[in-house]
Amino acid sequence: MFECQEEKYSQIAPDLDYTESMSNNQTAIKVSVDGGVTWSKITVDLLQSLEESGLKPGYLVLHNGERYHVTTLDDGTMAMAKEARRNRK
């Protein structure tokens, strides 16, 4: 009833300009070193590791309306733990 036609696609070389532009994937985030009393805006590259971002354990980060605590895990790697939402009145 239906005929299956195999389509052949040529191999496409990666676009080097595209991969280079990906390294410019930067975003602005708010950072607090005093538990949220004062805030500073910094720019980070989302493709970098957390260790390379310039953030340090103990920082409070505000990104896309969510708050995260920068912490160090037992094995020494850094991680961001999402802060639990408070009941807003």
PDB file with SEQRES, HELIX, SHEET and CRYST1 records, atoms N, CA, C and O in Angstrom:
SEQRES   1 A   89  MET PHE GLU CYS GLN GLU GLU LYS TYR SER GLN ILE ALA          
SEQRES   2 A   89  PRO ASP LEU ASP TYR THR GLU SER MET SER ASN ASN GLN          
SEQRES   3 A   89  THR ALA ILE LYS VAL SER VAL ASP GLY GLY VAL THR TRP          
SEQRES   4 A   89  SER LYS ILE THR VAL ASP LEU LEU GLN SER LEU GLU GLU          
SEQRES   5 A   89  SER GLY LEU LYS PRO GLY TYR LEU VAL LEU HIS ASN GLY          
SEQRES   6 A   89  GLU ARG TYR HIS VAL THR THR LEU ASP ASP GLY THR MET          
SEQRES   7 A   89  ALA MET ALA LYS GLU ALA ARG ARG ASN ARG LYS                  
HELIX    1 AA1 LEU A   16  MET A   22  1                                   7    
HELIX    2 AA2 GLU A   51  SER A   53  5                                   3    
SHEET    1 AA1 5 SER A  40  ASP A  45  0                                        
SHEET    2 AA1 5 GLN A  26  SER A  32 -1                                        
SHEET    3 AA1 5 LEU A  60  HIS A  63 -1                                        
SHEET    4 AA1 5 GLU A  66  THR A  72 -1                                        
SHEET    5 AA1 5 MET A  78  LYS A  82 -1                                        
CRYST1    1.000    1.000    1.000  90.00  90.00  90.00 P 1           1          
ATOM      1  N   MET A   1       0.818  -1.178   0.000  1.00  0.00           N  
ATOM      2  CA  MET A   1       0.000   0.000   0.000  1.00  0.00           C  
ATOM      3  C   MET A   1       0.874   1.258   0.000  1.00  0.00           C  
ATOM      4  O   MET A   1       0.723   2.117  -0.868  1.00  0.00           O  
ATOM      5  N   PHE A   2       1.784   1.368   0.967  1.00  0.00           N  
ATOM      6  CA  PHE A   2       2.707   2.495   1.005  1.00  0.00           C  
ATOM      7  C   PHE A   2       4.081   2.011   0.600  1.00  0.00           C  
ATOM      8  O   PHE A   2       4.508   0.922   0.982  1.00  0.00           O  
ATOM      9  N   GLU A   3       4.752   2.807  -0.157  1.00  0.00           N  
ATOM     10  CA  GLU A   3       6.111   2.464  -0.538  1.00  0.00           C  
ATOM     11  C   GLU A   3       7.085   3.225   0.345  1.00  0.00           C  
ATOM     12  O   GLU A   3       6.941   4.429   0.559  1.00  0.00           O  
ATOM     13  N   CYS A   4       8.051   2.527   0.839  1.00  0.00           N  
ATOM     14  CA  CYS A   4       9.069   3.149   1.677  1.00  0.00           C  
ATOM     15  C   CYS A   4      10.220   3.578   0.788  1.00  0.00           C  
ATOM     16  O   CYS A   4      10.838   2.753   0.115  1.00  0.00           O  
ATOM     17  N   GLN A   5      10.497   4.831   0.786  1.00  0.00           N  
ATOM     18  CA  GLN A   5      11.613   5.343   0.005  1.00  0.00           C  
ATOM     19  C   GLN A   5      12.696   5.816   0.962  1.00  0.00           C  
ATOM     20  O   GLN A   5      12.467   6.658   1.831  1.00  0.00           O  
ATOM     21  N   GLU A   6      13.856   5.260   0.780  1.00  0.00           N  
ATOM     22  CA  GLU A   6      14.973   5.641   1.633  1.00  0.00           C  
ATOM     23  C   GLU A   6      15.586   6.924   1.097  1.00  0.00           C  
ATOM     24  O   GLU A   6      16.004   6.995  -0.059  1.00  0.00           O  
ATOM     25  N   GLU A   7      15.633   7.922   1.943  1.00  0.00           N  
ATOM     26  CA  GLU A   7      16.249   9.180   1.551  1.00  0.00           C  
ATOM     27  C   GLU A   7      17.682   9.189   2.041  1.00  0.00           C  
ATOM     28  O   GLU A   7      17.983   8.742   3.148  1.00  0.00           O  
ATOM     29  N   LYS A   8      18.543   9.695   1.212  1.00  0.00           N  
ATOM     30  CA  LYS A   8      19.948   9.754   1.582  1.00  0.00           C  
ATOM     31  C   LYS A   8      20.318  11.199   1.862  1.00  0.00           C  
ATOM     32  O   LYS A   8      20.063  12.096   1.058  1.00  0.00           O  
ATOM     33  N   TYR A   9      20.917  11.399   3.006  1.00  0.00           N  
ATOM     34  CA  TYR A   9      21.346  12.726   3.412  1.00  0.00           C  
ATOM     35  C   TYR A   9      22.865  12.780   3.392  1.00  0.00           C  
ATOM     36  O   TYR A   9      23.544  11.843   3.810  1.00  0.00           O  
ATOM     37  N   SER A  10      23.369  13.872   2.909  1.00  0.00           N  
ATOM     38  CA  SER A  10      24.820  14.028   2.900  1.00  0.00           C  
ATOM     39  C   SER A  10      25.297  14.440   4.287  1.00  0.00           C  
ATOM     40  O   SER A  10      24.554  15.046   5.059  1.00  0.00           O  
ATOM     41  N   GLN A  11      26.522  14.110   4.586  1.00  0.00           N  
ATOM     42  CA  GLN A  11      27.118  14.528   5.849  1.00  0.00           C  
ATOM     43  C   GLN A  11      27.356  16.026   5.791  1.00  0.00           C  
ATOM     44  O   GLN A  11      27.872  16.539   4.798  1.00  0.00           O  
ATOM     45  N   ILE A  12      26.988  16.715   6.832  1.00  0.00           N  
ATOM     46  CA  ILE A  12      27.160  18.161   6.888  1.00  0.00           C  
ATOM     47  C   ILE A  12      28.277  18.464   7.868  1.00  0.00           C  
ATOM     48  O   ILE A  12      28.276  17.986   9.003  1.00  0.00           O  
ATOM     49  N   ALA A  13      29.222  19.260   7.416  1.00  0.00           N  
ATOM     50  CA  ALA A  13      30.336  19.640   8.283  1.00  0.00           C  
ATOM     51  C   ALA A  13      29.827  20.593   9.354  1.00  0.00           C  
ATOM     52  O   ALA A  13      28.943  21.404   9.081  1.00  0.00           O  
ATOM     53  N   PRO A  14      30.369  20.511  10.573  1.00  0.00           N  
ATOM     54  CA  PRO A  14      29.916  21.427  11.624  1.00  0.00           C  
ATOM     55  C   PRO A  14      30.241  22.872  11.278  1.00  0.00           C  
ATOM     56  O   PRO A  14      31.286  23.173  10.703  1.00  0.00           O  
ATOM     57  N   ASP A  15      29.338  23.738  11.635  1.00  0.00           N  
ATOM     58  CA  ASP A  15      29.519  25.161  11.392  1.00  0.00           C  
ATOM     59  C   ASP A  15      30.412  25.717  12.498  1.00  0.00           C  
ATOM     60  O   ASP A  15      29.964  25.873  13.634  1.00  0.00           O  
ATOM     61  N   LEU A  16      31.660  26.013  12.180  1.00  0.00           N  
ATOM     62  CA  LEU A  16      32.612  26.469  13.184  1.00  0.00           C  
ATOM     63  C   LEU A  16      32.222  27.816  13.761  1.00  0.00           C  
ATOM     64  O   LEU A  16      32.474  28.077  14.938  1.00  0.00           O  
ATOM     65  N   ASP A  17      31.609  28.681  12.956  1.00  0.00           N  
ATOM     66  CA  ASP A  17      31.173  29.978  13.473  1.00  0.00           C  
ATOM     67  C   ASP A  17      30.103  29.795  14.544  1.00  0.00           C  
ATOM     68  O   ASP A  17      30.059  30.547  15.517  1.00  0.00           O  
ATOM     69  N   TYR A  18      29.238  28.793  14.365  1.00  0.00           N  
ATOM     70  CA  TYR A  18      28.185  28.539  15.344  1.00  0.00           C  
ATOM     71  C   TYR A  18      28.783  28.064  16.664  1.00  0.00           C  
ATOM     72  O   TYR A  18      28.374  28.535  17.725  1.00  0.00           O  
ATOM     73  N   THR A  19      29.741  27.143  16.622  1.00  0.00           N  
ATOM     74  CA  THR A  19      30.318  26.638  17.863  1.00  0.00           C  
ATOM     75  C   THR A  19      31.112  27.717  18.576  1.00  0.00           C  
ATOM     76  O   THR A  19      31.170  27.723  19.805  1.00  0.00           O  
ATOM     77  N   GLU A  20      31.724  28.628  17.837  1.00  0.00           N  
ATOM     78  CA  GLU A  20      32.448  29.717  18.479  1.00  0.00           C  
ATOM     79  C   GLU A  20      31.481  30.702  19.130  1.00  0.00           C  
ATOM     80  O   GLU A  20      31.780  31.254  20.189  1.00  0.00           O  
ATOM     81  N   SER A  21      30.327  30.926  18.507  1.00  0.00           N  
ATOM     82  CA  SER A  21      29.372  31.870  19.085  1.00  0.00           C  
ATOM     83  C   SER A  21      28.715  31.300  20.338  1.00  0.00           C  
ATOM     84  O   SER A  21      28.190  32.053  21.158  1.00  0.00           O  
ATOM     85  N   MET A  22      28.739  29.982  20.493  1.00  0.00           N  
ATOM     86  CA  MET A  22      28.155  29.380  21.685  1.00  0.00           C  
ATOM     87  C   MET A  22      28.939  29.765  22.936  1.00  0.00           C  
ATOM     88  O   MET A  22      28.377  29.773  24.031  1.00  0.00           O  
ATOM     89  N   SER A  23      30.222  30.084  22.797  1.00  0.00           N  
ATOM     90  CA  SER A  23      31.013  30.440  23.971  1.00  0.00           C  
ATOM     91  C   SER A  23      30.613  31.804  24.520  1.00  0.00           C  
ATOM     92  O   SER A  23      31.034  32.175  25.615  1.00  0.00           O  
ATOM     93  N   ASN A  24      29.815  32.547  23.784  1.00  0.00           N  
ATOM     94  CA  ASN A  24      29.336  33.849  24.247  1.00  0.00           C  
ATOM     95  C   ASN A  24      27.986  33.738  24.939  1.00  0.00           C  
ATOM     96  O   ASN A  24      27.236  34.713  24.994  1.00  0.00           O  
ATOM     97  N   ASN A  25      27.675  32.585  25.456  1.00  0.00           N  
ATOM     98  CA  ASN A  25      26.399  32.346  26.115  1.00  0.00           C  
ATOM     99  C   ASN A  25      26.459  32.880  27.544  1.00  0.00           C  
ATOM    100  O   ASN A  25      26.622  32.117  28.496  1.00  0.00           O  
ATOM    101  N   GLN A  26      26.327  34.180  27.678  1.00  0.00           N  
ATOM    102  CA  GLN A  26      26.460  34.822  28.980  1.00  0.00           C  
ATOM    103  C   GLN A  26      25.113  35.348  29.455  1.00  0.00           C  
ATOM    104  O   GLN A  26      24.247  35.707  28.657  1.00  0.00           O  
ATOM    105  N   THR A  27      24.961  35.383  30.764  1.00  0.00           N  
ATOM    106  CA  THR A  27      23.750  35.914  31.365  1.00  0.00           C  
ATOM    107  C   THR A  27      24.113  36.699  32.622  1.00  0.00           C  
ATOM    108  O   THR A  27      25.130  36.438  33.264  1.00  0.00           O  
ATOM    109  N   ALA A  28      23.270  37.652  32.954  1.00  0.00           N  
ATOM    110  CA  ALA A  28      23.484  38.448  34.166  1.00  0.00           C  
ATOM    111  C   ALA A  28      22.712  37.806  35.312  1.00  0.00           C  
ATOM    112  O   ALA A  28      21.545  37.444  35.160  1.00  0.00           O  
ATOM    113  N   ILE A  29      23.367  37.669  36.453  1.00  0.00           N  
ATOM    114  CA  ILE A  29      22.720  37.140  37.645  1.00  0.00           C  
ATOM    115  C   ILE A  29      22.993  38.079  38.809  1.00  0.00           C  
ATOM    116  O   ILE A  29      23.960  38.840  38.796  1.00  0.00           O  
ATOM    117  N   LYS A  30      22.136  38.015  39.809  1.00  0.00           N  
ATOM    118  CA  LYS A  30      22.352  38.803  41.022  1.00  0.00           C  
ATOM    119  C   LYS A  30      22.994  37.898  42.063  1.00  0.00           C  
ATOM    120  O   LYS A  30      22.602  36.743  42.229  1.00  0.00           O  
ATOM    121  N   VAL A  31      23.992  38.444  42.763  1.00  0.00           N  
ATOM    122  CA  VAL A  31      24.734  37.680  43.759  1.00  0.00           C  
ATOM    123  C   VAL A  31      24.769  38.464  45.060  1.00  0.00           C  
ATOM    124  O   VAL A  31      24.978  39.677  45.057  1.00  0.00           O  
ATOM    125  N   SER A  32      24.566  37.769  46.170  1.00  0.00           N  
ATOM    126  CA  SER A  32      24.661  38.380  47.493  1.00  0.00           C  
ATOM    127  C   SER A  32      25.666  37.594  48.329  1.00  0.00           C  
ATOM    128  O   SER A  32      25.642  36.363  48.356  1.00  0.00           O  
ATOM    129  N   VAL A  33      26.542  38.319  49.003  1.00  0.00           N  
ATOM    130  CA  VAL A  33      27.517  37.673  49.882  1.00  0.00           C  
ATOM    131  C   VAL A  33      27.111  37.808  51.343  1.00  0.00           C  
ATOM    132  O   VAL A  33      27.779  37.268  52.224  1.00  0.00           O  
ATOM    133  N   ASP A  34      26.014  38.531  51.609  1.00  0.00           N  
ATOM    134  CA  ASP A  34      25.585  38.768  52.989  1.00  0.00           C  
ATOM    135  C   ASP A  34      24.171  38.246  53.261  1.00  0.00           C  
ATOM    136  O   ASP A  34      23.439  38.816  54.070  1.00  0.00           O  
ATOM    137  N   GLY A  35      23.796  37.171  52.588  1.00  0.00           N  
ATOM    138  CA  GLY A  35      22.500  36.543  52.854  1.00  0.00           C  
ATOM    139  C   GLY A  35      21.300  37.247  52.267  1.00  0.00           C  
ATOM    140  O   GLY A  35      20.176  36.993  52.698  1.00  0.00           O  
ATOM    141  N   GLY A  36      21.496  38.124  51.300  1.00  0.00           N  
ATOM    142  CA  GLY A  36      20.382  38.785  50.636  1.00  0.00           C  
ATOM    143  C   GLY A  36      20.125  40.200  51.080  1.00  0.00           C  
ATOM    144  O   GLY A  36      19.127  40.794  50.674  1.00  0.00           O  
ATOM    145  N   VAL A  37      21.003  40.772  51.912  1.00  0.00           N  
ATOM    146  CA  VAL A  37      20.830  42.164  52.338  1.00  0.00           C  
ATOM    147  C   VAL A  37      21.200  43.103  51.199  1.00  0.00           C  
ATOM    148  O   VAL A  37      20.444  44.022  50.883  1.00  0.00           O  
ATOM    149  N   THR A  38      22.349  42.882  50.582  1.00  0.00           N  
ATOM    150  CA  THR A  38      22.770  43.677  49.422  1.00  0.00           C  
ATOM    151  C   THR A  38      23.036  42.741  48.252  1.00  0.00           C  
ATOM    152  O   THR A  38      23.446  41.594  48.435  1.00  0.00           O  
ATOM    153  N   TRP A  39      22.796  43.251  47.048  1.00  0.00           N  
ATOM    154  CA  TRP A  39      22.943  42.442  45.841  1.00  0.00           C  
ATOM    155  C   TRP A  39      23.857  43.146  44.852  1.00  0.00           C  
ATOM    156  O   TRP A  39      23.872  44.374  44.768  1.00  0.00           O  
ATOM    157  N   SER A  40      24.623  42.350  44.100  1.00  0.00           N  
ATOM    158  CA  SER A  40      25.459  42.849  43.006  1.00  0.00           C  
ATOM    159  C   SER A  40      25.112  42.058  41.760  1.00  0.00           C  
ATOM    160  O   SER A  40      24.774  40.877  41.842  1.00  0.00           O  
ATOM    161  N   LYS A  41      25.196  42.710  40.599  1.00  0.00           N  
ATOM    162  CA  LYS A  41      24.955  42.023  39.339  1.00  0.00           C  
ATOM    163  C   LYS A  41      26.290  41.628  38.734  1.00  0.00           C  
ATOM    164  O   LYS A  41      27.203  42.448  38.634  1.00  0.00           O  
ATOM    165  N   ILE A  42      26.402  40.354  38.326  1.00  0.00           N  
ATOM    166  CA  ILE A  42      27.596  39.902  37.624  1.00  0.00           C  
ATOM    167  C   ILE A  42      27.161  39.164  36.367  1.00  0.00           C  
ATOM    168  O   ILE A  42      26.013  38.732  36.260  1.00  0.00           O  
ATOM    169  N   THR A  43      28.066  39.022  35.428  1.00  0.00           N  
ATOM    170  CA  THR A  43      27.805  38.282  34.201  1.00  0.00           C  
ATOM    171  C   THR A  43      28.599  36.993  34.247  1.00  0.00           C  
ATOM    172  O   THR A  43      29.801  37.009  34.514  1.00  0.00           O  
ATOM    173  N   VAL A  44      27.932  35.868  33.986  1.00  0.00           N  
ATOM    174  CA  VAL A  44      28.599  34.572  33.968  1.00  0.00           C  
ATOM    175  C   VAL A  44      28.333  33.887  32.635  1.00  0.00           C  
ATOM    176  O   VAL A  44      27.312  34.122  31.989  1.00  0.00           O  
ATOM    177  N   ASP A  45      29.267  33.043  32.241  1.00  0.00           N  
ATOM    178  CA  ASP A  45      29.132  32.233  31.039  1.00  0.00           C  
ATOM    179  C   ASP A  45      28.481  30.916  31.452  1.00  0.00           C  
ATOM    180  O   ASP A  45      29.028  30.188  32.281  1.00  0.00           O  
ATOM    181  N   LEU A  46      27.326  30.609  30.885  1.00  0.00           N  
ATOM    182  CA  LEU A  46      26.583  29.417  31.275  1.00  0.00           C  
ATOM    183  C   LEU A  46      27.261  28.126  30.845  1.00  0.00           C  
ATOM    184  O   LEU A  46      26.900  27.052  31.327  1.00  0.00           O  
ATOM    185  N   LEU A  47      28.236  28.210  29.947  1.00  0.00           N  
ATOM    186  CA  LEU A  47      28.927  27.014  29.496  1.00  0.00           C  
ATOM    187  C   LEU A  47      30.140  26.686  30.358  1.00  0.00           C  
ATOM    188  O   LEU A  47      30.735  25.621  30.195  1.00  0.00           O  
ATOM    189  N   GLN A  48      30.516  27.569  31.263  1.00  0.00           N  
ATOM    190  CA  GLN A  48      31.640  27.308  32.161  1.00  0.00           C  
ATOM    191  C   GLN A  48      31.180  26.453  33.333  1.00  0.00           C  
ATOM    192  O   GLN A  48      29.995  26.391  33.662  1.00  0.00           O  
ATOM    193  N   SER A  49      32.151  25.799  33.948  1.00  0.00           N  
ATOM    194  CA  SER A  49      31.823  25.053  35.163  1.00  0.00           C  
ATOM    195  C   SER A  49      31.594  26.047  36.295  1.00  0.00           C  
ATOM    196  O   SER A  49      31.972  27.215  36.196  1.00  0.00           O  
ATOM    197  N   LEU A  50      30.984  25.584  37.350  1.00  0.00           N  
ATOM    198  CA  LEU A  50      30.691  26.450  38.487  1.00  0.00           C  
ATOM    199  C   LEU A  50      31.975  26.974  39.119  1.00  0.00           C  
ATOM    200  O   LEU A  50      32.022  28.111  39.588  1.00  0.00           O  
ATOM    201  N   GLU A  51      33.013  26.146  39.130  1.00  0.00           N  
ATOM    202  CA  GLU A  51      34.296  26.560  39.690  1.00  0.00           C  
ATOM    203  C   GLU A  51      34.915  27.702  38.887  1.00  0.00           C  
ATOM    204  O   GLU A  51      35.580  28.566  39.459  1.00  0.00           O  
ATOM    205  N   GLU A  52      34.706  27.717  37.571  1.00  0.00           N  
ATOM    206  CA  GLU A  52      35.275  28.745  36.696  1.00  0.00           C  
ATOM    207  C   GLU A  52      34.419  30.004  36.623  1.00  0.00           C  
ATOM    208  O   GLU A  52      34.849  31.003  36.046  1.00  0.00           O  
ATOM    209  N   SER A  53      33.230  29.978  37.190  1.00  0.00           N  
ATOM    210  CA  SER A  53      32.290  31.092  37.048  1.00  0.00           C  
ATOM    211  C   SER A  53      32.633  32.293  37.919  1.00  0.00           C  
ATOM    212  O   SER A  53      32.154  33.397  37.660  1.00  0.00           O  
ATOM    213  N   GLY A  54      33.452  32.098  38.946  1.00  0.00           N  
ATOM    214  CA  GLY A  54      33.768  33.181  39.865  1.00  0.00           C  
ATOM    215  C   GLY A  54      32.897  33.174  41.107  1.00  0.00           C  
ATOM    216  O   GLY A  54      33.134  33.954  42.030  1.00  0.00           O  
ATOM    217  N   LEU A  55      31.888  32.303  41.149  1.00  0.00           N  
ATOM    218  CA  LEU A  55      31.049  32.180  42.338  1.00  0.00           C  
ATOM    219  C   LEU A  55      31.804  31.396  43.406  1.00  0.00           C  
ATOM    220  O   LEU A  55      32.646  30.555  43.093  1.00  0.00           O  
ATOM    221  N   LYS A  56      31.496  31.679  44.661  1.00  0.00           N  
ATOM    222  CA  LYS A  56      32.177  31.023  45.780  1.00  0.00           C  
ATOM    223  C   LYS A  56      31.145  30.430  46.732  1.00  0.00           C  
ATOM    224  O   LYS A  56      30.016  30.915  46.810  1.00  0.00           O  
ATOM    225  N   PRO A  57      31.537  29.369  47.465  1.00  0.00           N  
ATOM    226  CA  PRO A  57      30.617  28.802  48.458  1.00  0.00           C  
ATOM    227  C   PRO A  57      30.172  29.864  49.455  1.00  0.00           C  
ATOM    228  O   PRO A  57      30.975  30.673  49.919  1.00  0.00           O  
ATOM    229  N   GLY A  58      28.893  29.853  49.774  1.00  0.00           N  
ATOM    230  CA  GLY A  58      28.318  30.837  50.687  1.00  0.00           C  
ATOM    231  C   GLY A  58      27.563  31.940  49.973  1.00  0.00           C  
ATOM    232  O   GLY A  58      26.776  32.654  50.595  1.00  0.00           O  
ATOM    233  N   TYR A  59      27.793  32.092  48.666  1.00  0.00           N  
ATOM    234  CA  TYR A  59      27.078  33.116  47.909  1.00  0.00           C  
ATOM    235  C   TYR A  59      25.616  32.717  47.756  1.00  0.00           C  
ATOM    236  O   TYR A  59      25.289  31.532  47.685  1.00  0.00           O  
ATOM    237  N   LEU A  60      24.756  33.698  47.707  1.00  0.00           N  
ATOM    238  CA  LEU A  60      23.345  33.521  47.404  1.00  0.00           C  
ATOM    239  C   LEU A  60      23.130  34.088  46.006  1.00  0.00           C  
ATOM    240  O   LEU A  60      23.486  35.236  45.740  1.00  0.00           O  
ATOM    241  N   VAL A  61      22.549  33.286  45.109  1.00  0.00           N  
ATOM    242  CA  VAL A  61      22.385  33.670  43.707  1.00  0.00           C  
ATOM    243  C   VAL A  61      20.903  33.785  43.388  1.00  0.00           C  
ATOM    244  O   VAL A  61      20.113  32.921  43.767  1.00  0.00           O  
ATOM    245  N   LEU A  62      20.528  34.853  42.691  1.00  0.00           N  
ATOM    246  CA  LEU A  62      19.160  35.046  42.217  1.00  0.00           C  
ATOM    247  C   LEU A  62      19.191  34.995  40.698  1.00  0.00           C  
ATOM    248  O   LEU A  62      19.815  35.835  40.050  1.00  0.00           O  
ATOM    249  N   HIS A  63      18.501  33.988  40.128  1.00  0.00           N  
ATOM    250  CA  HIS A  63      18.473  33.822  38.671  1.00  0.00           C  
ATOM    251  C   HIS A  63      17.090  33.338  38.258  1.00  0.00           C  
ATOM    252  O   HIS A  63      16.591  32.340  38.779  1.00  0.00           O  
ATOM    253  N   ASN A  64      16.477  34.046  37.324  1.00  0.00           N  
ATOM    254  CA  ASN A  64      15.130  33.718  36.834  1.00  0.00           C  
ATOM    255  C   ASN A  64      14.115  33.611  37.969  1.00  0.00           C  
ATOM    256  O   ASN A  64      13.236  32.749  37.943  1.00  0.00           O  
ATOM    257  N   GLY A  65      14.240  34.481  38.955  1.00  0.00           N  
ATOM    258  CA  GLY A  65      13.281  34.520  40.047  1.00  0.00           C  
ATOM    259  C   GLY A  65      13.477  33.458  41.117  1.00  0.00           C  
ATOM    260  O   GLY A  65      12.715  33.414  42.083  1.00  0.00           O  
ATOM    261  N   GLU A  66      14.468  32.610  40.969  1.00  0.00           N  
ATOM    262  CA  GLU A  66      14.744  31.558  41.947  1.00  0.00           C  
ATOM    263  C   GLU A  66      16.034  31.871  42.688  1.00  0.00           C  
ATOM    264  O   GLU A  66      16.963  32.447  42.122  1.00  0.00           O  
ATOM    265  N   ARG A  67      16.083  31.490  43.957  1.00  0.00           N  
ATOM    266  CA  ARG A  67      17.276  31.724  44.777  1.00  0.00           C  
ATOM    267  C   ARG A  67      18.022  30.408  44.968  1.00  0.00           C  
ATOM    268  O   ARG A  67      17.419  29.365  45.222  1.00  0.00           O  
ATOM    269  N   TYR A  68      19.338  30.478  44.843  1.00  0.00           N  
ATOM    270  CA  TYR A  68      20.205  29.317  44.985  1.00  0.00           C  
ATOM    271  C   TYR A  68      21.345  29.651  45.941  1.00  0.00           C  
ATOM    272  O   TYR A  68      21.846  30.775  45.951  1.00  0.00           O  
ATOM    273  N   HIS A  69      21.749  28.675  46.738  1.00  0.00           N  
ATOM    274  CA  HIS A  69      22.914  28.809  47.607  1.00  0.00           C  
ATOM    275  C   HIS A  69      24.066  28.058  46.952  1.00  0.00           C  
ATOM    276  O   HIS A  69      23.910  26.899  46.568  1.00  0.00           O  
ATOM    277  N   VAL A  70      25.214  28.702  46.821  1.00  0.00           N  
ATOM    278  CA  VAL A  70      26.404  28.033  46.305  1.00  0.00           C  
ATOM    279  C   VAL A  70      27.036  27.298  47.475  1.00  0.00           C  
ATOM    280  O   VAL A  70      27.305  27.895  48.518  1.00  0.00           O  
ATOM    281  N   THR A  71      27.272  26.008  47.303  1.00  0.00           N  
ATOM    282  CA  THR A  71      27.792  25.177  48.380  1.00  0.00           C  
ATOM    283  C   THR A  71      28.852  24.227  47.842  1.00  0.00           C  
ATOM    284  O   THR A  71      28.989  24.065  46.629  1.00  0.00           O  
ATOM    285  N   THR A  72      29.591  23.608  48.730  1.00  0.00           N  
ATOM    286  CA  THR A  72      30.593  22.614  48.359  1.00  0.00           C  
ATOM    287  C   THR A  72      30.106  21.245  48.819  1.00  0.00           C  
ATOM    288  O   THR A  72      29.682  21.081  49.963  1.00  0.00           O  
ATOM    289  N   LEU A  73      30.170  20.264  47.920  1.00  0.00           N  
ATOM    290  CA  LEU A  73      29.762  18.904  48.257  1.00  0.00           C  
ATOM    291  C   LEU A  73      30.885  18.187  49.005  1.00  0.00           C  
ATOM    292  O   LEU A  73      31.990  18.715  49.132  1.00  0.00           O  
ATOM    293  N   ASP A  74      30.598  16.985  49.499  1.00  0.00           N  
ATOM    294  CA  ASP A  74      31.580  16.213  50.262  1.00  0.00           C  
ATOM    295  C   ASP A  74      32.843  15.906  49.460  1.00  0.00           C  
ATOM    296  O   ASP A  74      33.933  15.821  50.026  1.00  0.00           O  
ATOM    297  N   ASP A  75      32.698  15.740  48.142  1.00  0.00           N  
ATOM    298  CA  ASP A  75      33.870  15.419  47.320  1.00  0.00           C  
ATOM    299  C   ASP A  75      34.633  16.661  46.864  1.00  0.00           C  
ATOM    300  O   ASP A  75      35.598  16.548  46.108  1.00  0.00           O  
ATOM    301  N   GLY A  76      34.214  17.842  47.312  1.00  0.00           N  
ATOM    302  CA  GLY A  76      34.932  19.072  47.003  1.00  0.00           C  
ATOM    303  C   GLY A  76      34.405  19.846  45.811  1.00  0.00           C  
ATOM    304  O   GLY A  76      34.840  20.973  45.573  1.00  0.00           O  
ATOM    305  N   THR A  77      33.476  19.268  45.053  1.00  0.00           N  
ATOM    306  CA  THR A  77      32.924  19.995  43.916  1.00  0.00           C  
ATOM    307  C   THR A  77      31.877  20.996  44.393  1.00  0.00           C  
ATOM    308  O   THR A  77      31.228  20.803  45.421  1.00  0.00           O  
ATOM    309  N   MET A  78      31.733  22.057  43.628  1.00  0.00           N  
ATOM    310  CA  MET A  78      30.751  23.087  43.972  1.00  0.00           C  
ATOM    311  C   MET A  78      29.406  22.750  43.345  1.00  0.00           C  
ATOM    312  O   MET A  78      29.340  22.131  42.283  1.00  0.00           O  
ATOM    313  N   ALA A  79      28.337  23.167  44.013  1.00  0.00           N  
ATOM    314  CA  ALA A  79      26.982  22.936  43.519  1.00  0.00           C  
ATOM    315  C   ALA A  79      26.101  24.098  43.949  1.00  0.00           C  
ATOM    316  O   ALA A  79      26.437  24.851  44.863  1.00  0.00           O  
ATOM    317  N   MET A  80      24.962  24.227  43.269  1.00  0.00           N  
ATOM    318  CA  MET A  80      23.979  25.244  43.631  1.00  0.00           C  
ATOM    319  C   MET A  80      22.736  24.528  44.138  1.00  0.00           C  
ATOM    320  O   MET A  80      22.143  23.716  43.428  1.00  0.00           O  
ATOM    321  N   ALA A  81      22.346  24.833  45.371  1.00  0.00           N  
ATOM    322  CA  ALA A  81      21.163  24.229  45.981  1.00  0.00           C  
ATOM    323  C   ALA A  81      20.026  25.239  45.940  1.00  0.00           C  
ATOM    324  O   ALA A  81      20.166  26.371  46.402  1.00  0.00           O  
ATOM    325  N   LYS A  82      18.897  24.813  45.379  1.00  0.00           N  
ATOM    326  CA  LYS A  82      17.744  25.701  45.267  1.00  0.00           C  
ATOM    327  C   LYS A  82      17.148  25.959  46.646  1.00  0.00           C  
ATOM    328  O   LYS A  82      16.935  25.035  47.430  1.00  0.00           O  
ATOM    329  N   GLU A  83      16.887  27.228  46.922  1.00  0.00           N  
ATOM    330  CA  GLU A  83      16.305  27.614  48.203  1.00  0.00           C  
ATOM    331  C   GLU A  83      14.822  27.274  48.202  1.00  0.00           C  
ATOM    332  O   GLU A  83      14.132  27.490  47.206  1.00  0.00           O  
ATOM    333  N   ALA A  84      14.334  26.745  49.310  1.00  0.00           N  
ATOM    334  CA  ALA A  84      12.912  26.424  49.431  1.00  0.00           C  
ATOM    335  C   ALA A  84      12.105  27.714  49.404  1.00  0.00           C  
ATOM    336  O   ALA A  84      12.507  28.723  49.984  1.00  0.00           O  
ATOM    337  N   ARG A  85      10.968  27.672  48.729  1.00  0.00           N  
ATOM    338  CA  ARG A  85      10.104  28.855  48.657  1.00  0.00           C  
ATOM    339  C   ARG A  85       9.441  29.092  50.001  1.00  0.00           C  
ATOM    340  O   ARG A  85       9.014  28.159  50.681  1.00  0.00           O  
ATOM    341  N   ARG A  86       9.366  30.343  50.359  1.00  0.00           N  
ATOM    342  CA  ARG A  86       8.674  30.726  51.590  1.00  0.00           C  
ATOM    343  C   ARG A  86       7.224  31.033  51.260  1.00  0.00           C  
ATOM    344  O   ARG A  86       6.892  31.401  50.134  1.00  0.00           O  
ATOM    345  N   ASN A  87       6.380  30.878  52.247  1.00  0.00           N  
ATOM    346  CA  ASN A  87       4.975  31.247  52.046  1.00  0.00           C  
ATOM    347  C   ASN A  87       4.879  32.758  51.964  1.00  0.00           C  
ATOM    348  O   ASN A  87       5.210  33.464  52.917  1.00  0.00           O  
ATOM    349  N   ARG A  88       4.430  33.243  50.834  1.00  0.00           N  
ATOM    350  CA  ARG A  88       4.303  34.686  50.644  1.00  0.00           C  
ATOM    351  C   ARG A  88       2.891  35.120  50.972  1.00  0.00           C  
ATOM    352  O   ARG A  88       1.916  34.478  50.579  1.00  0.00           O  
ATOM    353  N   LYS A  89       2.799  36.215  51.695  1.00  0.00           N  
ATOM    354  CA  LYS A  89       1.476  36.714  52.078  1.00  0.00           C  
ATOM    355  C   LYS A  89       1.091  37.886  51.235  1.00  0.00           C  
ATOM    356  O   LYS A  89       0.008  38.443  51.411  1.00  0.00           O  
TER     357      LYS A  89                                                      
END                                                                             
